[in-house]
Amino acid sequence: MPRRFFRKWAPSREAVLAPSFMRPFAKWLAHPNLWHLNRRSVSGGVAVGLFIAFIPTPFQMVWAALAAILLRVNVALAVAMVLLTNPLTMLPIAWAAFMLGTWYTGQSIRVPAEGMTVPWLIDQVQVIWLPLLLGLLTFSILSALVSYGLIQLLWRWHIIRHKQRKRAARREPAVPTSVRDEREAPANQDRNPLP
């Protein structure tokens, strides 16, 4: 995968360490893999971020940053991937996870005729928590594994394609400019512009 794509969105190490409150953490943030964009750090950062994103905990960005530092993967991408679960996307994700969890457990929830209300949800917490947790853990694990593998494959494919293009360009014989211009000229064009 092109590094330019990730460099455009990821902050630099200097930008993260610039605020004074970040200086005490500088020794932990000094490892080059936390900031460099290589296949391992990018795929690991995305996988860590997506794994943490689907786990319903407060301070997800902090957990993603800590996990990225411990695993020596790209911190900025791990924190950015956590933003996938935000107030706009969390409800559909939670509903899909709950439905997957009810399929796992075989439970069925009967929604009252007046629809889901907050008091009804509070009463149903004992029934809802297990399917929801199972579904979210499934989403976490699958999204981390799929993203890691997919980025590894796409990055490798990009490198192979780039090498093949370079090899093909080297094999192409050097053609003088005058001959190349004659080849590219349209066949029906008058060669003599004078009447």
C-alpha positions as CSV (number, residue, x, y, z in Angstrom):
1,M,0.0,0.0,0.0
2,P,1.3,3.4,-0.7
3,R,2.9,5.1,2.2
4,R,1.6,8.5,1.0
5,F,-2.0,7.5,1.8
6,F,-1.2,6.7,5.4
7,R,1.2,9.7,5.8
8,K,-1.5,12.1,4.8
9,W,-3.7,11.0,7.7
10,A,-1.2,10.0,10.4
11,P,0.4,12.6,12.7
12,S,4.2,12.6,13.1
13,R,6.0,11.7,16.3
14,E,7.0,15.3,16.7
15,A,3.4,16.5,16.5
16,V,2.3,14.0,19.2
17,L,5.2,14.8,21.5
18,A,5.0,18.6,21.1
19,P,2.4,19.3,23.9
20,S,4.1,19.6,27.3
21,F,1.9,17.0,28.9
22,M,3.2,14.3,26.5
23,R,6.9,14.8,27.4
24,P,6.9,12.3,30.4
25,F,5.8,9.6,27.9
26,A,8.5,10.3,25.4
27,K,10.7,7.4,26.4
28,W,7.8,4.9,25.7
29,L,6.9,6.6,22.5
30,A,10.5,6.6,21.1
31,H,10.3,3.2,19.3
32,P,10.5,3.8,15.6
33,N,7.8,1.2,14.7
34,L,5.2,3.3,16.6
35,W,5.5,6.0,14.0
36,H,7.0,4.5,10.8
37,L,4.8,3.3,8.1
38,N,5.8,-0.2,7.2
39,R,3.7,-3.3,6.5
40,R,3.9,-4.7,10.0
41,S,3.2,-1.4,11.9
42,V,0.3,-0.3,9.7
43,S,-1.5,-3.7,9.6
44,G,-0.9,-4.1,13.4
45,G,-2.1,-0.6,14.2
46,V,-5.3,-1.0,12.2
47,A,-5.9,-4.5,13.7
48,V,-5.4,-3.2,17.3
49,G,-7.6,-0.2,16.7
50,L,-10.4,-2.3,15.2
51,F,-10.2,-4.8,18.0
52,I,-10.5,-2.1,20.7
53,A,-13.2,-0.3,18.7
54,F,-15.8,-3.0,19.2
55,I,-15.1,-3.7,22.9
56,P,-17.6,-1.6,24.9
57,T,-15.2,0.2,27.3
58,P,-14.7,3.9,28.2
59,F,-11.5,5.6,27.0
60,Q,-11.1,3.4,23.9
61,M,-8.5,5.7,22.4
62,V,-6.3,5.4,25.5
63,W,-6.6,1.6,25.5
64,A,-5.8,1.5,21.7
65,A,-2.7,3.7,22.3
66,L,-1.5,1.5,25.2
67,A,-2.0,-1.7,23.2
68,A,-0.2,-0.2,20.2
69,I,2.7,0.8,22.4
70,L,2.9,-2.6,24.0
71,L,2.7,-4.4,20.6
72,R,5.0,-1.9,18.9
73,V,2.6,-1.0,16.1
74,N,1.5,2.3,14.7
75,V,-0.1,4.3,17.4
76,A,-1.8,6.9,15.3
77,L,-3.6,4.3,13.1
78,A,-4.7,2.4,16.2
79,V,-6.2,5.5,17.7
80,A,-7.8,6.5,14.4
81,M,-9.4,3.1,13.9
82,V,-11.2,3.4,17.3
83,L,-13.2,6.3,15.7
84,L,-15.1,3.7,13.7
85,T,-17.4,3.3,16.7
86,N,-18.9,6.7,17.4
87,P,-22.3,7.8,18.5
88,L,-23.6,7.6,14.9
89,T,-22.4,4.1,14.2
90,M,-22.6,2.5,17.7
91,L,-26.4,1.8,17.6
92,P,-26.4,-0.2,14.3
93,I,-23.2,-2.0,15.4
94,A,-24.7,-2.9,18.7
95,W,-27.9,-4.1,17.1
96,A,-26.0,-6.3,14.6
97,A,-23.8,-7.6,17.4
98,F,-26.9,-8.4,19.5
99,M,-28.6,-10.2,16.7
100,L,-25.4,-12.3,16.1
101,G,-25.2,-13.0,19.8
102,T,-28.8,-14.2,20.0
103,W,-28.0,-16.5,17.1
104,Y,-25.1,-17.9,19.1
105,T,-27.0,-18.4,22.3
106,G,-30.4,-19.3,20.8
107,Q,-32.1,-16.7,22.9
108,S,-35.0,-14.7,21.7
109,I,-36.1,-11.4,23.0
110,R,-39.7,-10.3,22.9
111,V,-40.1,-6.6,22.3
112,P,-43.3,-5.2,23.7
113,A,-45.9,-3.7,21.4
114,E,-45.1,-0.1,22.4
115,G,-41.5,-0.7,21.3
116,M,-38.2,-0.6,23.1
117,T,-38.1,1.9,25.9
118,V,-35.4,2.7,28.4
119,P,-37.2,1.1,31.3
120,W,-37.8,-2.1,29.3
121,L,-34.1,-2.2,28.3
122,I,-33.0,-1.8,31.9
123,D,-35.3,-4.7,32.9
124,Q,-33.8,-6.8,30.1
125,V,-30.1,-6.2,30.9
126,Q,-29.8,-9.7,32.4
127,V,-31.0,-11.2,29.1
128,I,-29.3,-8.8,26.7
129,W,-25.7,-8.6,28.0
130,L,-24.5,-12.0,27.0
131,P,-25.7,-12.0,23.3
132,L,-24.4,-8.4,23.0
133,L,-21.0,-9.2,24.5
134,L,-20.6,-12.3,22.3
135,G,-21.5,-10.4,19.2
136,L,-19.2,-7.5,20.0
137,L,-16.3,-9.9,20.8
138,T,-16.9,-11.7,17.5
139,F,-16.8,-8.4,15.6
140,S,-13.6,-7.4,17.4
141,I,-11.8,-10.6,16.7
142,L,-13.0,-10.9,13.1
143,S,-12.3,-7.3,12.2
144,A,-8.8,-7.4,13.7
145,L,-7.9,-10.7,11.9
146,V,-9.4,-9.7,8.5
147,S,-7.9,-6.2,8.5
148,Y,-4.5,-7.5,9.5
149,G,-4.5,-10.2,6.8
150,L,-6.0,-7.9,4.1
151,I,-3.5,-5.1,4.7
152,Q,-0.6,-7.6,4.7
153,L,-1.9,-9.0,1.3
154,L,-2.6,-5.7,-0.3
155,W,0.8,-4.2,0.8
156,R,2.6,-7.3,-0.6
157,W,0.6,-7.1,-3.8
158,H,1.4,-3.4,-4.2
159,I,5.2,-4.1,-3.8
160,I,5.1,-7.0,-6.2
161,R,3.2,-4.9,-8.8
162,H,5.7,-2.0,-8.3
163,K,8.7,-4.3,-8.9
164,Q,7.1,-5.9,-12.0
165,R,6.5,-2.4,-13.5
166,K,10.1,-1.4,-12.7
167,R,11.4,-4.6,-14.3
168,A,9.2,-4.1,-17.4
169,A,10.5,-0.5,-17.7
170,R,14.1,-1.7,-17.6
171,R,13.5,-4.4,-20.3
172,E,11.8,-1.9,-22.7
173,P,14.4,-1.0,-25.3
174,A,15.6,2.5,-25.5
175,V,13.9,4.2,-28.6
176,P,15.3,7.4,-29.9
177,T,12.9,10.4,-29.5
178,S,12.5,11.0,-33.3
179,V,11.4,7.4,-33.9
180,R,9.0,7.5,-30.9
181,D,7.4,10.7,-32.3
182,E,6.9,9.1,-35.7
183,R,5.2,6.1,-34.0
184,E,2.8,8.3,-32.0
185,A,1.8,10.5,-35.0
186,P,-1.6,9.8,-36.3
187,A,-1.6,7.8,-39.6
188,N,-4.0,10.2,-41.5
189,Q,-2.0,13.3,-40.6
190,D,-0.4,15.2,-43.5
191,R,3.3,15.1,-43.2
192,N,3.7,18.1,-45.5
193,P,1.9,21.1,-43.9
194,L,2.4,23.3,-47.0
195,P,-0.3,23.3,-49.7
